[in-house]
Amino acid sequence: MDQNAVFDKLCSKCHDVFPQQLMQTTGMSDEQIRVSLHSTIRDLKEAAEEGCHICSLLYGQISWEDVQMLYKHLEQRSADVAAQFSYRWKMLSFSIRDYTFWKLAMITSEPALRLDLHIVLTHDVNHNPRLQEIQSRNSACNTNSKQGLDQIRTWLKRCHDTHGTCNRRLASDQQRVLPSRLIDIGPLEQEPFIKLIKATDLPRGTQYIALSHCWGGQCSARLTKSTASGFFRQIQAPDLPKTFMEVLMLARELGIIYLWIDALCIFQDSKEDWRVESSKMLDVYSNATLTVAATASENANGGLFHGRSPLSIFPCHIPIKKDGLPCRTLVAYLRESKKKSLLTSPPLDRRAWAFQERVLSRRTLRCDKDQLYWDCCCLQARETFPNGIGRSWNSEYKFANFTQNTDVVRLYKSWDYVRETYAQLDITFHADRLPAFSGVARKMYELTGASASDYLAGLGRSRLDTELSWTIHRDSPRQRPREYCAPTWSWASTTGGIVLDDVSSHFKADILEAMTFPLDDPYGQIARGHLLIRAKCCVVRLVEASDSGSSRPNIDFPVIEQAELNSIRIPYSVYSVLEEGIRISWDGDSMDTLTRFNGLSFHLAFHGTRWGLSWNGHGTGFVLKETRQEKGQYQRVGFFQLG
């Protein structure tokens, strides 16, 4: 790949459409037209590889995850099959005052693959209000470029100088708590001399950069009891993985000489040190001058910076000249990044430990595979839109943005959202599920002024009647690992996306006692927990679906794709007066549950009623299984809705 890309080059197909066919619609409002572009992905790919800027913008939106989803029903998933996938193009034209806009969309029967391109006709690219945030284009074929570094400096200085919210918490440097240890990279005017230091030797206002990254297995450079003495003397640069070296060099470019990297600042062979330091994540990330996230790398050897195709992300400018008329320009651009599911998200965004690092950091530089992103309390931007990309996830749910004066309704809405988001992320050791969320929980309880003793393994004592009604999202894979993390009445005991909707608006059970017993950190790992409730109960038995002629008192609902749905209607035998259908959302894998529990009895503990209805035939609550460890002791295995 060349060091620099050539912008604005068009293939013959795009040259016919842009501007010739487009200009025929100028001044016509709300018109849909068919345009003749490449009819297969293979043709689109070839044109992009030959340097067509428009085709590069379109093809760059396609990922192989998209292709796999498109053809998951086929046995053959080769590139040839994907390349022959055909589609058609539709152009929507509309005018506002003196400006004409188009939206080019690829129309297909498969919603998983949709490509969009926005186009504006303007007299002046630099002063068009629609394009004012697009100031420059970076032709470098790597995210590690001089122009990119200048943009990072601009973002950081702008935030430091003008963002009151981002700097509010650190108005006094003397209130700034440092991590226990930091990496000193030496004076900026000299060659790097890297060593580990105790931060107690530094002033509280010391600036440092924190790294957020994926371990991806064992990291080659780690602080252990055997490496500690050497690290405090000097850390050899050649021994550091690529990501660590690149964040070190970036820190020097930004004029910051201290780093915090978990692998080098926490003893990796000491459970005691790990528990102490993991409880400080709120301070580590919220007090960092900048958090640098190696978003696209699966391990410490992946690095911060990556090769890219500038043509697939930066706008294309097409000059339009007509005799006797001022020169105008067509600007084709991607308005926002392609929306990603967890499947297609960058590796770091799928990791549970990295979630609180993003939520708690005041400023984050995200090093993605195609461009650099800026994420602070006041600005979300990227290289293609350096002055901002509008409202985003971050503006609503970044806890670093909240204070004790934040509206309580907004605060609890965000609290529910971050728990639901966190629950679906990957974590290597299930026992870390609560510690990896402890910084967010600590921040929430600081904001509300609640006591740490009211935090119960991811749930809040003050809203326990509502929060006990959590369920696993119906489309989420689920499992209850054998490794203990939390009592079964907590969502933290399972894996899978959760729903915290209040399905029991009229709580009928009595909570007599709720307790958890933390090991050290009240927001971290716990040894055990219990919940004592008084509720109406009945006994049901799980049986296989029967024929309609069966004499069993089953309510026979059809079971369709029960292993995939996980939240299903099942037949059951009732030994009580219940006459309505029951819908159970299992906390673990449904097929495993049906196999292990078939023919066994369950207790249904009624938690509440729905929509204010009476108990007669309607209710919600816990599906319980006796533990056989102690009389009257049960574990939660699901949540039911009756009627």
Sequence and secondary structure as in RCSB ss.txt:
>XXXX:A:sequence
MDQNAVFDKLCSKCHDVFPQQLMQTTGMSDEQIRVSLHSTIRDLKEAAEEGCHICSLLYGQISWEDVQMLYKHLE
QRSADVAAQFSYRWKMLSFSIRDYTFWKLAMITSEPALRLDLHIVLTHDVNHNPRLQEIQSRNSACNTNSKQGLD
QIRTWLKRCHDTHGTCNRRLASDQQRVLPSRLIDIGPLEQEPFIKLIKATDLPRGTQYIALSHCWGGQCSARLTK
STASGFFRQIQAPDLPKTFMEVLMLARELGIIYLWIDALCIFQDSKEDWRVESSKMLDVYSNATLTVAATASENA
NGGLFHGRSPLSIFPCHIPIKKDGLPCRTLVAYLRESKKKSLLTSPPLDRRAWAFQERVLSRRTLRCDKDQLYWD
CCCLQARETFPNGIGRSWNSEYKFANFTQNTDVVRLYKSWDYVRETYAQLDITFHADRLPAFSGVARKMYELTGA
SASDYLAGLGRSRLDTELSWTIHRDSPRQRPREYCAPTWSWASTTGGIVLDDVSSHFKADILEAMTFPLDDPYGQ
IARGHLLIRAKCCVVRLVEASDSGSSRPNIDFPVIEQAELNSIRIPYSVYSVLEEGIRISWDGDSMDTLTRFNGL
SFHLAFHGTRWGLSWNGHGTGFVLKETRQEKGQYQRVGFFQLG
>XXXX:A:secstr
  SB  TT   HHHHIIIIIIHHTTTT  SEEEEE   SBHHHHHHHHHTT HHHHHHHTT  HHHHHHHTTTSS
   HHHHHT B EEEEEEEEETTEEEEEEEEE S TT   EEEEEEES TTT TTTTT      BSBS  HHHHH
HHHHHHHHHHHH HHHHHTTSSGGG    SEEEE   TTS   BEEEEGGGS TT   EEEE    S  SS   T
TTHHHHHH B GGGS HHHHHHHHHHHHTT  EEE HHHHS TT HHHHHHHHTTHHHHHHS SEEEE TT SST
TS S  B  GGGTS EEEEE  TTS  EEEEEE SS     TTTS GGGGBHHHHHHHHH SEEEEE SS EEEE
ESS EEETTBTT   S HHHHH GGG  TTS HHHHHHHHHHHHHHHHTSB S GGGTTGGGHHHHHHHHHHHT 
 GGGEETTEEGGGHHHHTT EE TTS  B  SS  S TTSGGGSBS EE     SEE SEEEEEEEEESS TTS 
EEEEEEEEE  EEEEEE     TT  S        SHHHH EEE  EEESSS  S EEEEESS HHHHHHHHTT 
EEEEEEEEESTT  STT EEEEEEEE SSSTT EEEEEEEEE 
